């Protein structure tokens, strides 16, 4: 670590503390040359590998904007979407890998979206999993009914008076 004051390479850590709910480490350092003290914040970078091989840092904002389209017209708040993005990031970091394929981000989104809003889940899954027919939708709906038996079944149909 270079000293920001004199650019000397010899600095030592005086104190370390968790920051950002354990996602980062704040270190207090002292320069061995000039004696100045300074703080650093260290985080593990999570990198997404796109289909074409390009790499970019993970972005909660991108998760939220992608899921927001599926949630359009649904009773899902911005706070719900922010929490979903946080859960997705936590799940990806829990894998222990610093590089994640873009496809794995979509896989990580699905279970959290399913718990948040089943209609939004179907919308997102239909694009992400390339549904091609009504049978694909029917299979996904049947899976939702099987895995979430406490959710409302079919709504009664409206009859003409």
Order of alpha helices (4+ residues) and beta strands (2+ residues): beta-beta-beta-beta-beta-alpha-alpha-beta-alpha-alpha-alpha
